[in-house]
Amino acid sequence: MDEQIGKLRWRCRRGMKELDLLVLGYLDHHYPTASAEEQQAFANLLEQQDPLLMAYVVGRETPVDATMARVVGIMRTLLHEADGA
């Protein structure tokens, strides 16, 4: 599992610092206990281009896949928690 998380951590390096923080926040706080389906959805999210991923996170677009949408919802929660801090 550590090697897999290490590879995902590398893939979390995005072109936008805000996305770095959100995807790393999900990876650190939610990924280890997420279902296999949600873990795969997160990995699939990391395949998306930064503008689309940002559109998902800020709510301008919603993923068609329900599991991916759940993961994005968790990331949105992280965004709102960061705004409140």
N, C-alpha and C positions, 0 to 999 in steps of 0.2 A: 504494500500500500504506500510506503514511503517513497519508493521510486516513482510510482504513478503520480503522487502529489507533487513531487519534484518536477516532473515533466509538465504537469498542469501549471505549476507556478511559473515556469518559463513561458508558457503560452499566455499567461495572464499579463505579460508585459505588452501594453498597448501603446498606441500613439498619443493617447490622451491620459494625463495623470488621473483625472476623475474616474475614468474607466479602470485604470490600474487599481485604484483604491477599492472600487466596488467589486470587481471580480476577485481580487485578493481577499476582500472581506468575506465574500461568499465562500471561497475556498477554505479559509481558515476557520470560519465559524459554523458553516452549514454542511459543506461537502462531506466531511468524515462520517456524519450520521445520516446523510441523505440516502434514500433508496437507490438501488442500482439504476433504475429508470431516470431518476433525477440527476444522478451523477453523469449519465450518458447525455442527458439534455444539456447539462452545463458544459460538457466537452464540446457538444455541437454548437452551443452559443459562442464558444471561443473561436469557432471557424468563421464566424460572421465578420464582416468589415466593421470598423469602428463607427462610422456614421449610422449604420443600421442598429448596431448594438446600443449606441447612445439613444437612438429613437425609441428603442424598446424600453430602456431604463427610465427615460423621462416621460413615457406614456404617449408619445406621438404615434407609435405603431405598436401592435400586439402580435406576438408570434402566433402562427396558426396552430402549432402543436401545443396541446394542453399542458403537457409536462414542462415544456420549455417556458410556457407562459407562467407556470407556478414558480419556476426558478427566477424568472424575471421579476415576479411579484416580491419574492424574498429580497432580491437586489434593490428593488424600489424601497422596501422597508429600511434597508441599510442606508439608502440615500436620505430618507426622511429622518432617520435617527441621527445621521451626521449633521443635518440641517438644524436639528433641535439641540445639538450639543454645544 
